[in-house]
Amino acid sequence: MNYQPAFSHAPAEHEAEKASNSYLMSLMAAIVGLPLPIVNLIATFIFYLGNRRGTYFVRWHCTQALLSQASLLAMNSVGFWWTYSIIFRDEVITNHYIAYLITIFLFNLADLVATIYTAIQTRKGKHVEWWFYGDLTSLLVKR
Amino acid sequence: MKLLLQGGILIASFFAMWMGLRQLDWVSIFHVKEISTSTEEKLGEMYWNIYKKLEDEETSKSITNPIDSLLNHICKANGIDTDIIKLHIIRKDQVNAFALPDHHLVLFTDLILDCENEAELCGVMAHELAHMEKGHIMKKLVKEIGLSMLIAMTSGKGSPETIQQAVRLLSSTAFDRTLESEADRTAVDYLITANIDPEPFANFLFRMSSRDGAIPQQISWISTHPDSEERSKTIIEQIKDIAFEKKTVLDSTQWISLKENLKNE
């Protein structure tokens, strides 16, 4: 994660609030949608659609939140269907499965910490770029 | 280029963490096997305690001994621990057999009477053994009742209605088609390994499926095991090219006297 005070413009109060909300949206959805990982992505995507005509600062942060959720969706979905197969089908609990669950738990935890930190910083109008996701977002979001 | 490298590092770190964590024996650390065995044991004990109060169990040695001999023969031939199987014979005018958690095998007297020879009965028992050995019983319970309810039941928090509903579920509803087919295939393998002809088991299924006029409740085993005619054909197809030595376990007088005793007692 990379704190960047020199973002090209200082966001106004309403911009900071919306940008911060894009991260809060993924947090809220994570609580509601724990059993079904796609709920987080849908919630963040709807928020992104609602703000795609917003200012550059808002669009940038909505996109960063969306991209992080999309990659979590991929790993969480594998965990979800693997668990489903163990409960309802012939799969059994193995070291492989438990190691996978611990791995996705740690990645989700890292995302949670980064999301809370970024939500607080963007609410203050500060720009935070995540490692990899920040560069990817800059590539996708045009001024 | 930088972005691709970062993405690659992110994906590689995910797999490295996963593969690294895989090196630990989590199944032992979290006592996974012990927990699932103890849950099944508690459920099995609870189910059987409820079920035996509702029904009349046959304990006469002249009936249980020959059936035990058949069951032990199949188990020993297939490396199944006979000590863990708890055989119960219930005096009831229904053609039914089912398995409860923790290796309780329940046979109704009318099912035994309906079998024309020991191989038919062995087929039914092998089918139920397959459900046990493949873990189908717990899968069915989790699917129908829910994991949380099962845990609540084992910790004594389940309501009496829920527990009774769970008992009914195992004795009177069907497994899904995939599990039934797997149990049939495994049963045939068990029978062949034990040198018992699986064809009579196929005949039993076919005979049951042809009883259109019967009261459904009287042929419960078939109503809980649908598509019997199709399954009978599949068994015949499975064994048509397999050569094996066919033997009987009981002598002819033992089988006849078992049926006589069932009718008289």
Interface residues (C-beta under 8 A of the other chain):
Chain A: S71 M75 I87 F88 R89 D90 I93 T94 N95 H96 I98 A99 Y100 I102 T103 L106 F107 W131 F132 D135 L136 L139
Chain B: K2 L3 Q6 G7 I9 L10 F14 M17 W18 M19 L21 R22 L24 D25 W26 V27 F30 V32 K134 G135 K139 V142 K143 L147
